[in-house]
Amino acid sequence: MAYFDSALNDTSKAREELKKFLLQGPPEIRDFYVVRYGNLDLMYGQMINATPDYYRYLKTHIHPDSLQALQATTRKWMKNFKDLYPQAVFPKVFIVPGILNSGGTTTEMGMFVGGDMYGRSSDMPTDGLSDWQKNSIMNFEQLPGLTIHELMHFQQSYKDTLNVDKVMGAIVGEGVCDFLVELSSGVPLQSDNLSYLEDPDNMNFILNELKNDLYNSDNSKWLYNGGSIEDRPHDLGYTLGYLISKSYFQNHPDKIQAVYDLLNTENFEVIYKGSNYSFLLEKDTILSPSI
């Protein structure tokens, strides 16, 4: 993009070029500015000052042809999901240059995908990247999965206002999105967190912790905690919510209704009771289920 080329080639005018990008670029980018860019100094600090080599590299790493191929994959998975959830509504999706702080975010205008978070390769420049960024940048091929995950948030309309913001509701709210990616794509979820929970001792420890926190409003041990938790892998709430959602779906005789429930439940306790993790609601000792 000409604005970024000019900003990178003459850093003394970089802020001016970035401002032109915001004012003269597509209107959607101004919406993204509010939710993710924050201000020109943050844009300059990441794109121009900290990691200019990485942003130059992205120009050669992401091609229009490869974007079209991933777009076809994403549309196929969206169709598969609509077969399971006929009332699905899909907003516009915009791929934008972010500042390495989010793979995807949603606003009233639609869904924004930070293309900068999908540059992982053996040739990826790492100068200036934080440890979190180095670990969080994904392969370009992971873009359809992240897109579908975020699109699932558009479908959610939970009526359980008492528990939706507690750990009980929050982990299902994220985990069901991962499960529906798996269901729509036919690609089984694989993650380091699942491998961690395959150890019975780890699973028992985590489930006991979850049971104690289930009705708490503090999600810090379960979600959005990369780099801030030490006694377990980060973001285990996603994985536990995935497991709870998947078992609820598998146990339900009506799969269409199960998907509806997972996206619109009036009572999160019903989801837990219908899953293999109903014991989390009981007072007796937790025994780790197999996963």
Secondary structure, DSSP 4 states (H G I P E B T S, - for coil): -HHHHHHHH-GGGHHHHHHHHHHHS-THHHHHIIIII-SHHHHIIIIIII-HHHHHHHHHH--HHHHHHHHHHHHHHHHHHHHH-TT-----EEEE---SS-SEEEETTEEEEEGGG---STT---TT--HHHHHH---GGGHHHHHHHHHHHHH-----TTTTTSHHHHHHHHHHHHHHHHHHH------HHHHHHTSHHHHHHHHHHHHHHTT-S--TTTSS-TTS--SS-TTHHHHHHHHHHHHHHHH-S-HHHHHHHHHH-S-HHHHHHTSTTGGGGSSS---PPP-
